[in-house]
Amino acid sequence: MTHRPDLDTLGEFLISARSLAEYRAIFALTDADLQGRILDCPGGAASFAAEAHELGAQVTAADPIYARPIDQLGALALSESDRGHLWNAAHLDRYSWDWYGDPQQHRKIRMTAAACFGADLIAHPDRYVAAQLPSLPFPDNSFDLVLSSHLLFSYADRLDADFHLAALLELSRVAIDETRLYPLVDYRGVRQDNLVEHLRKELHDKGIPTSLRKTSYMFHRYATNVLVLHSEPSPTPK
């Protein structure tokens, strides 16, 4: 049976506030990528929808937390950013700090993103859709590009392989071009190679080609690849 996390128990999942700069680095987003319709799922408290809009992208963020009252989410984003910072500070050796410089700069980026998210949520609530994998309220081929980070694989200790497969199929369903996923390690930095390979085989058998793409971004030490689901066969699958 596919495990679907309950909204009431989502306290065990960190609600992250990432910036456009982080998304650009993680997913190798080009200027062309940022001109289309993009789904960010789960969007968490990221400022991506707000910042990418200024560059011409039409971003929809989907996350079950958006079902909560808007006036609570801004404060929640800030408190969750601090909770994440405390976790990172307690486990410094699990991370590479090169991209951020140091833990304090990491915290500054995340707190700025959280504040931006809170303001944009109030100003443009239509960009934020309360929705939960593995079932999304969007028609097939709704988005040119789908991005998904820090849920799948990150919480492989509590989201089983069936949930992962159902979620990946759903993300691919709404994508016209690519679905990009990161990281392929869990929140402790443990590589999920066996799960990744199992899912790639299952997706291949269902007609969805995949590839692994190197990313220049690294925070968890072994998180160096993005899993890409293609709508058309990849010319150089790995």
C-alpha positions in Angstrom: 0.0 0.0 0.0 1.3 3.4 -0.9 2.1 5.5 2.1 0.6 9.1 1.9 1.8 11.4 4.6 -0.9 13.1 6.6 -1.1 16.9 6.8 -1.4 16.6 10.5 1.9 14.8 10.8 3.9 17.0 8.4 5.9 18.4 11.4 8.3 15.6 10.8 9.1 17.1 7.3 11.1 20.3 7.3 9.4 23.2 5.4 12.4 24.7 3.6 12.8 28.2 2.3 15.1 28.2 -0.7 16.0 31.0 -3.0 16.0 31.4 -6.8 19.8 31.3 -6.7 19.6 27.9 -5.0 17.1 26.6 -7.6 19.2 27.9 -10.4 22.3 26.1 -9.1 20.6 22.9 -8.1 18.6 22.4 -11.3 21.0 24.2 -13.7 18.1 26.4 -14.7 18.7 28.4 -17.9 17.2 31.7 -18.9 15.0 29.7 -21.3 13.8 27.5 -18.5 12.7 30.5 -16.7 10.4 31.7 -19.5 7.9 28.9 -19.3 5.3 27.4 -17.1 6.9 25.7 -14.1 5.6 23.6 -11.3 7.5 23.6 -8.0 6.3 20.6 -6.0 6.6 20.6 -3.1 7.1 24.4 -3.0 7.5 24.7 0.8 8.4 28.2 1.8 10.7 28.9 -1.2 10.9 32.3 -2.7 11.3 30.7 -6.2 7.7 31.5 -7.4 8.1 35.1 -6.4 11.6 35.7 -7.8 11.2 33.7 -11.0 8.0 35.6 -11.8 10.2 38.8 -12.0 12.2 37.0 -14.8 9.1 36.0 -16.8 8.4 32.5 -15.5 4.9 31.4 -14.6 5.5 29.4 -11.5 2.9 27.4 -9.6 4.0 26.1 -6.2 2.1 23.1 -4.8 2.3 22.0 -1.2 -0.1 20.7 1.4 1.0 23.4 3.8 -0.8 26.0 1.7 -4.1 24.7 3.1 -3.2 26.5 6.3 -4.3 30.1 7.0 -2.2 32.5 5.0 -1.6 34.7 8.0 0.2 31.7 9.7 2.4 30.7 6.9 4.8 33.6 6.9 5.7 33.1 10.5 5.9 29.3 10.0 8.4 29.8 7.1 10.7 31.9 9.4 10.4 29.4 12.3 11.1 26.4 10.0 14.1 28.2 8.5 15.5 28.5 12.0 14.7 24.9 12.8 16.6 23.9 9.7 19.5 26.1 10.7 19.7 24.4 14.1 19.7 21.0 12.5 22.5 22.0 10.1 24.6 23.6 12.9 24.3 20.4 14.9 25.5 18.3 12.0 28.1 20.5 10.3 30.2 17.6 9.1 27.4 16.2 6.9 27.5 19.2 4.6 29.8 21.0 2.2 29.5 24.8 2.9 31.4 25.9 -0.3 28.4 27.2 -2.1 27.1 29.2 0.8 30.4 30.2 2.4 29.5 29.4 6.0 26.5 28.5 8.1 25.5 32.1 8.9 25.4 33.0 5.2 23.2 29.9 4.6 20.8 31.0 7.4 20.7 34.6 5.9 19.8 33.2 2.5 17.1 31.0 3.9 15.6 33.7 6.2 15.5 36.2 3.3 13.7 33.6 1.1 11.2 32.8 3.9 10.3 36.5 4.2 10.0 36.9 0.5 7.7 33.8 0.4 5.5 35.2 3.1 5.0 38.5 1.4 4.4 36.9 -2.0 1.8 34.5 -0.6 -0.2 37.4 0.6 0.2 39.4 -2.6 -0.3 36.6 -5.0 -2.1 33.6 -3.3 -3.0 32.2 -6.8 0.6 31.1 -7.2 0.3 28.7 -4.3 -1.9 25.6 -4.6 -2.7 23.3 -1.7 -2.0 19.9 -3.1 -0.2 16.8 -2.0 1.6 14.0 -3.8 0.9 11.5 -5.2 -2.3 13.2 -6.5 -2.2 16.7 -8.1 -5.1 18.8 -9.3 -3.6 19.7 -12.7 -4.5 18.4 -16.2 -2.0 16.4 -18.1 0.9 18.4 -19.7 0.1 21.5 -17.6 3.8 22.6 -17.2 6.8 23.0 -19.4 9.1 22.0 -16.6 8.5 20.3 -13.2 10.9 20.7 -10.3 10.8 18.7 -7.1 13.3 18.9 -4.3 13.8 17.7 -0.7 10.8 15.4 -0.3 11.3 12.3 -2.5 14.5 10.4 -1.5 15.0 12.9 1.3 12.5 11.1 3.5 12.9 7.6 2.1 12.9 6.3 5.7 9.1 7.1 5.9 8.0 7.3 2.3 8.1 3.9 0.7 9.1 2.9 -2.9 5.4 2.7 -3.9 4.8 6.2 -2.8 8.0 7.4 -4.7 6.8 5.7 -7.9 3.3 7.0 -7.7 4.7 10.5 -7.0 7.1 10.4 -9.9 4.4 9.2 -12.3 2.2 12.0 -11.2 4.9 14.6 -11.6 5.7 13.3 -15.1 2.0 13.3 -16.0 1.8 17.1 -15.6 5.1 17.8 -17.4 5.5 18.6 -21.1 9.3 18.4 -21.1 11.3 17.4 -18.1 10.8 16.6 -14.4 13.9 17.2 -12.4 14.4 15.8 -8.8 17.1 16.6 -6.2 18.7 15.4 -4.0 19.1 11.6 -4.4 20.2 11.2 -0.8 18.1 11.3 2.4 18.1 14.1 5.0 21.1 12.4 6.8 23.1 12.4 3.6 22.7 8.6 3.0 22.8 7.8 -0.7 19.6 6.2 -2.1 21.2 4.5 -5.1 19.2 1.3 -4.8 15.9 3.1 -4.6 16.9 5.4 -7.5 17.8 2.4 -9.7 14.6 0.6 -8.8 12.5 3.6 -9.7 14.4 4.2 -12.9 13.6 0.6 -14.0 10.0 0.9 -13.1 9.7 4.2 -15.0 11.5 2.8 -18.0 9.1 -0.2 -18.0 6.2 2.4 -18.1 7.6 4.2 -21.0 9.3 7.1 -19.1 13.0 7.4 -19.9 15.3 8.9 -17.2 18.8 10.1 -16.9 21.2 11.3 -14.2 22.5 14.8 -14.7 25.4 16.3 -12.7 24.8 19.4 -10.7 27.4 22.0 -9.7 25.5 22.6 -6.5 26.3 20.4 -3.5 25.2 20.8 0.2 24.9 17.1 1.3 28.3 15.7 0.4 27.1 13.0 -1.9 24.3 14.9 -3.5 25.8 15.5 -6.9 23.1 14.3 -9.3 19.7 15.3 -10.5 17.3 12.7 -11.6 15.6 13.7 -14.8 12.4 12.2 -16.2 12.0 12.9 -19.9 8.8 13.2 -21.9 10.7 12.0 -25.0 13.5 9.5 -25.1 16.8 11.0 -23.9 19.4 11.1 -26.7 22.2 10.0 -24.3 20.5 8.0 -21.4 22.9 6.9 -18.6 
